[in-house]
Structure formats: C-alpha cells, structure tokens
Amino acid sequence: MFAIFNFSSILLLLTLMICTCTYLRELRPTIFDAGKPRENKRAHEDRDGLVGFCWKLSRIGERLSPFVSVACVMMSLHVLFFKE
C-alpha cells in the first residue's frame, strides 16, 4: 500500500525524514544552505524547493528533538510489535 493512503506510514515517513535531515545537518551544517548571500532577509525567506523543505525538517528536528526522539521510539515499537 502506498504511504499516502496509510496514516501510520505517513507518520513513519515524516519522522524518518525529520531524523535524517537533522542528522545530515549535524554532520555538515551548511548542507542545506543554497549558497546565496542573505541581504536583510530572514533565515527562512530564501529556502525554496526540496532543499528548503529539508532545511525546515532539520530545524524541526533541532528544536523539538525530545519530542522527535519519543516519536521515533513510538513508531519503532509500532512497527516491531503492532504492524501486520
């Protein structure tokens, strides 16, 4: 079944994407920077496309890391013990 039709698969995919983007940003802090100089812009105004989406996911993972880690544990338990 496709992930877009199953709610638990959507949550699993989103949680894994947040964790992956946060991990990549920890390894290389400038990986999601577009290389554009910022002239009087806020940090989120020049983030577009896939790179911008990954940047936003990494910011969510950085700022909400306790909640994201709890969600990862809950989803792993769900996949291991409750998913058919």
C-alpha positions as CSV (number, residue, x, y, z in Angstrom):
1,M,0.0,0.0,0.0
2,F,1.3,3.5,-0.8
3,A,2.4,5.7,2.1
4,I,-0.1,8.4,1.2
5,F,-3.0,6.2,1.8
6,N,-1.9,4.8,5.2
7,F,-1.7,7.2,8.2
8,S,0.9,5.3,10.1
9,S,3.1,5.1,7.0
10,I,2.8,8.9,6.6
11,L,3.9,9.4,10.2
12,L,6.7,6.9,9.8
13,L,7.9,8.6,6.7
14,L,7.7,12.1,8.2
15,T,9.5,11.0,11.4
16,L,12.3,9.3,9.4
17,M,12.7,12.4,7.1
18,I,13.0,14.7,10.2
19,C,15.6,12.5,11.8
20,T,17.6,12.1,8.6
21,C,17.6,15.8,7.8
22,T,18.6,16.7,11.3
23,Y,21.4,14.1,11.3
24,L,22.7,15.4,7.9
25,R,22.7,19.0,9.2
26,E,24.7,17.9,12.3
27,L,27.3,16.3,10.1
28,R,27.5,19.2,7.6
29,P,25.9,22.4,8.9
30,T,25.9,24.1,5.5
31,I,24.4,21.2,3.6
32,F,21.0,22.8,3.1
33,D,22.3,26.4,2.5
34,A,21.7,27.4,-1.0
35,G,25.0,29.4,-1.1
36,K,23.1,32.6,-1.6
37,P,24.2,35.7,0.4
38,R,21.5,36.9,2.7
39,E,20.9,40.7,2.4
40,N,18.4,41.7,5.1
41,K,16.4,38.5,4.8
42,R,15.1,36.3,7.5
43,A,16.6,32.8,7.7
44,H,13.5,31.1,6.1
45,E,12.8,33.5,3.3
46,D,15.3,32.2,0.8
47,R,14.6,28.5,1.3
48,D,12.6,27.0,-1.6
49,G,12.1,23.6,-3.2
50,L,13.4,20.4,-1.8
51,V,16.5,22.0,-0.1
52,G,14.2,24.4,1.7
53,F,11.9,21.5,2.8
54,C,14.8,19.6,4.1
55,W,16.1,22.7,5.9
56,K,12.7,23.1,7.6
57,L,12.6,19.5,8.6
58,S,16.1,19.8,10.1
59,R,15.0,22.9,12.1
60,I,12.1,21.0,13.4
61,G,14.4,18.1,14.5
62,E,16.8,20.6,16.2
63,R,14.2,22.5,18.1
64,L,11.8,19.6,19.0
65,S,14.4,16.9,19.5
66,P,12.9,15.4,22.7
67,F,9.5,15.0,21.0
68,V,11.0,13.7,17.8
69,S,13.0,11.1,19.6
70,V,9.9,10.0,21.5
71,A,8.0,9.8,18.2
72,C,10.9,7.6,16.7
73,V,10.7,5.2,19.7
74,M,6.9,5.0,19.5
75,M,7.0,4.4,15.7
76,S,9.7,1.7,16.1
77,L,7.6,-0.1,18.7
78,H,4.5,0.2,16.5
79,V,6.4,-1.3,13.5
80,L,8.0,-4.0,15.5
81,F,5.0,-5.2,17.6
82,F,1.8,-3.9,16.2
83,K,2.0,-3.6,12.4
84,E,0.9,-6.6,10.4
